Amino acid sequence: MTEQTSRLSLPLLHASQAQKEMTHNEALTLIDLLLHGCVAGVAEDTPPTTATVGSCWIVGPTPTGVWAGKARQIAGMTDGGWRFAPPREGMRLWWSGSETTVEFRGGAWRVGELRGARLTIDGVPVIGPQRAAIAAPEGGSVRDEEARKTLSAVLAALRGHGLIAA
């Protein structure tokens, strides 16, 4: 059995190992597929009939053909055929077809989810933690229905985007 690195399961060389270049080249091939990774598809169960060398996919939950038994792994086409890499917690890839990120978190691939404490643009905090709820307008001695509708729509949008509590 070949020993592997703990994070990316890259094959390790051994002292007095014959044909070390094969093990070394396998490690470089996997690094080439995963470093700044980009996938052409996500949750695909059927391998593409034509795949160019260097292209990758995230295998779906019930793979078929040469992908059978490789559920949720990253499949990359190489000169020597398909290579597979198991996902690791926090692994993030770019999905070119949807122009979004895919991140492996909690045992599953999550498409397009971003996590953070706040969004800052040019040094200005734009979105931060959710704020407390704001009551809808009611009562008052003068009723401006148009202003009330507009304010209600703004509050609904803020709640819908999670910026204020419902």
C-alpha positions in Angstrom: 0.0 0.0 0.0 1.3 3.4 -0.9 1.6 6.0 1.9 -0.1 9.3 1.2 0.0 12.8 2.5 -2.7 13.5 5.1 -4.5 16.4 3.4 -4.6 15.8 -0.4 -3.8 12.0 -0.4 -0.7 12.6 -2.6 1.5 9.5 -3.0 4.8 9.7 -1.1 8.2 8.4 -2.2 10.0 5.7 -0.2 13.7 5.0 0.2 15.0 2.5 -2.3 11.7 2.6 -4.2 11.9 1.5 -7.8 10.5 3.9 -10.5 10.2 6.9 -8.2 9.3 9.1 -11.1 5.9 7.3 -11.4 5.0 8.2 -7.8 6.4 11.7 -8.2 4.5 12.3 -11.5 1.3 11.0 -10.0 1.6 13.5 -7.1 2.3 16.3 -9.6 -0.7 15.3 -11.7 -3.0 15.5 -8.7 -1.5 18.9 -7.6 -2.1 20.1 -11.2 -5.8 19.2 -11.0 -6.4 20.6 -7.6 -4.3 23.7 -7.2 -6.5 26.6 -8.1 -9.1 24.0 -9.1 -11.8 24.6 -11.7 -14.5 22.2 -12.6 -16.7 22.0 -15.7 -19.6 20.3 -13.8 -21.0 19.6 -10.4 -22.9 16.5 -9.1 -22.5 14.7 -12.5 -23.1 11.0 -12.3 -22.1 10.1 -15.9 -18.6 10.8 -17.1 -18.5 13.0 -20.2 -17.9 11.2 -23.5 -15.2 13.7 -24.5 -13.1 15.2 -21.9 -9.9 17.3 -22.5 -6.8 16.7 -20.5 -6.9 18.9 -17.4 -10.7 19.2 -17.2 -12.3 18.3 -13.9 -15.8 17.5 -12.6 -17.3 16.9 -9.2 -18.8 13.4 -9.2 -22.4 13.1 -8.2 -23.9 10.9 -5.5 -24.6 7.8 -7.7 -21.9 7.7 -10.3 -21.8 5.2 -13.2 -19.2 3.8 -15.6 -15.5 4.6 -14.8 -16.7 7.0 -12.1 -18.6 4.2 -10.2 -17.6 4.1 -6.5 -16.1 7.7 -6.6 -19.2 9.6 -5.3 -18.5 13.3 -4.5 -14.8 13.0 -5.5 -13.1 15.3 -8.0 -12.6 13.6 -11.3 -9.9 14.9 -13.5 -8.9 13.8 -17.0 -5.2 13.2 -17.5 -3.0 11.8 -20.3 -3.3 8.5 -18.5 -7.1 8.5 -18.0 -9.2 9.6 -15.1 -7.7 10.5 -11.7 -9.8 11.0 -8.6 -9.2 13.1 -5.5 -11.3 12.8 -2.4 -12.7 16.2 -1.1 -11.4 17.7 2.1 -13.3 20.0 4.5 -13.0 23.6 3.3 -11.8 22.7 -0.2 -13.1 25.3 -2.7 -13.2 25.1 -6.5 -14.4 27.4 -9.2 -17.3 26.1 -11.3 -16.8 27.7 -14.7 -20.2 26.7 -16.1 -22.1 28.7 -13.4 -19.3 31.2 -12.6 -19.5 30.5 -8.9 -17.6 28.7 -6.2 -18.2 25.2 -4.9 -17.1 24.4 -1.4 -16.9 21.1 0.5 -18.3 21.7 3.9 -20.0 19.4 6.4 -19.6 16.4 4.2 -21.3 18.0 1.1 -20.5 20.2 -1.8 -22.2 23.6 -1.4 -22.7 25.7 -4.5 -22.4 29.5 -4.5 -22.5 29.9 -0.7 -20.3 32.5 0.7 -19.6 32.9 4.4 -18.2 35.8 6.3 -18.7 38.3 9.1 -19.2 41.3 6.9 -18.7 42.7 3.3 -16.4 45.6 2.9 -15.9 47.5 -0.4 -13.0 50.0 -0.7 -12.6 49.9 3.1 -16.3 50.8 3.7 -18.4 48.2 5.6 -21.4 47.6 3.4 -23.1 44.5 5.0 -22.5 43.3 8.5 -24.3 41.2 11.1 -28.1 41.0 11.0 -29.8 43.8 12.9 -32.8 43.7 15.1 -36.4 43.6 13.7 -38.1 46.9 12.7 -41.8 47.1 13.2 -44.0 47.8 10.2 -45.6 51.3 10.1 -49.0 51.6 11.7 -51.1 54.2 13.4 -50.3 57.9 13.3 -52.5 61.0 12.9 -51.9 61.4 9.2 -51.8 58.4 6.9 -49.8 58.5 3.8 -50.6 55.2 2.0 -48.0 55.6 -0.7 -45.2 56.2 1.9 -46.5 53.4 4.0 -46.4 51.0 1.0 -42.9 52.1 0.1 -41.6 51.7 3.6 -43.3 48.3 3.9 -41.6 47.2 0.7 -38.2 48.4 1.9 -38.7 46.5 5.2 -39.8 43.4 3.3 -36.6 43.6 1.1 -34.3 44.0 4.1 -36.0 41.0 5.9 -35.9 39.0 2.7 -32.1 39.5 2.3 -31.6 38.7 6.0 -30.3 42.2 6.8 -32.8 42.7 9.6 -34.7 40.1 11.6 -38.3 39.2 10.6 
